[in-house]
C-alpha cells in the first residue's frame, strides 16, 4: 500500500524481493522507493525527465539499479537506488 507519494496516476510498479522494496513511477515524474513491510517511503527521486511522465522501469536487484524510460522525452536513465 502506498502511504505517501505520487500526484496522479502510477504507470509502473516493480518489486525487489531480495531487499523487500517496491519502486513506483508515474505521470508526476517521481520515482518512489517503499519498504514492503510497512509501506513507508525510503527514497524519492523528483523532477526526472524535466517533469515529463515516466513510462517504464526495469530493476536489477543484485546491483540496486533501475533503468527508467520516458516516451515523452525519448530518454532512458540509469539510477542507483
C-alpha positions as CSV (number, residue, x, y, z in Angstrom):
1,X,0.0,0.0,0.0
2,X,1.4,3.4,-1.0
3,X,1.1,5.6,2.1
4,X,2.5,8.7,0.5
5,X,3.8,9.6,-2.8
6,X,2.5,10.2,-6.3
7,X,0.4,13.1,-7.5
8,X,-1.7,11.4,-10.2
9,X,-1.5,8.1,-11.9
10,X,1.1,5.4,-11.3
11,X,2.4,4.0,-14.6
12,X,4.5,1.1,-13.3
13,X,5.5,-0.8,-10.1
14,X,8.5,-3.1,-9.8
15,X,9.1,-5.4,-6.8
16,X,12.5,-6.1,-5.3
17,X,12.0,-9.3,-3.4
18,X,15.7,-9.5,-2.3
19,X,15.7,-6.2,-0.5
20,X,11.9,-6.2,0.3
21,X,11.2,-3.0,-1.6
22,X,9.0,-1.8,-4.3
23,X,9.5,1.1,-6.7
24,X,6.8,3.1,-8.4
25,X,6.9,5.6,-11.2
26,X,4.2,7.8,-12.7
27,X,3.0,10.8,-14.6
28,X,4.3,13.2,-11.9
29,X,7.9,12.3,-13.0
30,X,8.7,10.9,-9.5
31,X,10.5,7.6,-8.7
32,X,9.5,6.4,-5.2
33,X,11.1,3.5,-3.3
34,X,9.0,2.0,-0.5
35,X,9.5,-0.8,2.1
36,X,7.2,-3.8,1.6
37,X,6.9,-4.4,5.3
38,X,5.2,-1.2,6.3
39,X,4.7,0.8,3.0
40,X,6.9,3.7,4.2
41,X,8.9,5.6,1.6
42,X,12.6,5.2,1.9
43,X,13.7,7.3,-1.1
44,X,12.2,9.8,-3.5
45,X,13.7,10.9,-6.8
46,X,11.9,14.0,-8.1
47,X,11.9,16.0,-11.3
48,X,13.1,13.3,-13.6
49,X,12.8,13.8,-17.4
50,X,12.2,17.5,-16.9
51,X,8.8,16.9,-15.4
52,X,7.6,14.5,-18.2
53,X,5.9,11.2,-17.2
54,X,7.9,8.1,-16.6
55,X,6.6,5.3,-18.9
56,X,8.6,2.2,-17.8
57,X,11.0,0.8,-15.3
58,X,13.2,-2.3,-15.1
59,X,15.2,-3.3,-12.0
60,X,18.4,-5.2,-11.3
61,X,18.0,-6.3,-7.6
62,X,21.6,-7.6,-7.3
63,X,23.1,-4.3,-8.4
64,X,20.4,-2.0,-7.0
65,X,20.0,-0.4,-10.4
66,X,16.9,1.0,-12.1
67,X,16.6,1.5,-15.8
68,X,13.8,4.1,-16.4
69,X,12.3,5.4,-19.7
70,X,10.0,8.1,-20.8
71,X,8.1,8.1,-24.1
72,X,7.6,11.8,-23.9
73,X,11.3,12.7,-23.7
74,X,12.6,9.8,-25.7
75,X,15.2,9.2,-22.9
76,X,16.4,6.3,-20.8
77,X,18.2,6.8,-17.5
78,X,20.1,4.5,-15.1
79,X,19.6,5.1,-11.3
80,X,21.3,3.5,-8.3
81,X,18.6,3.0,-5.7
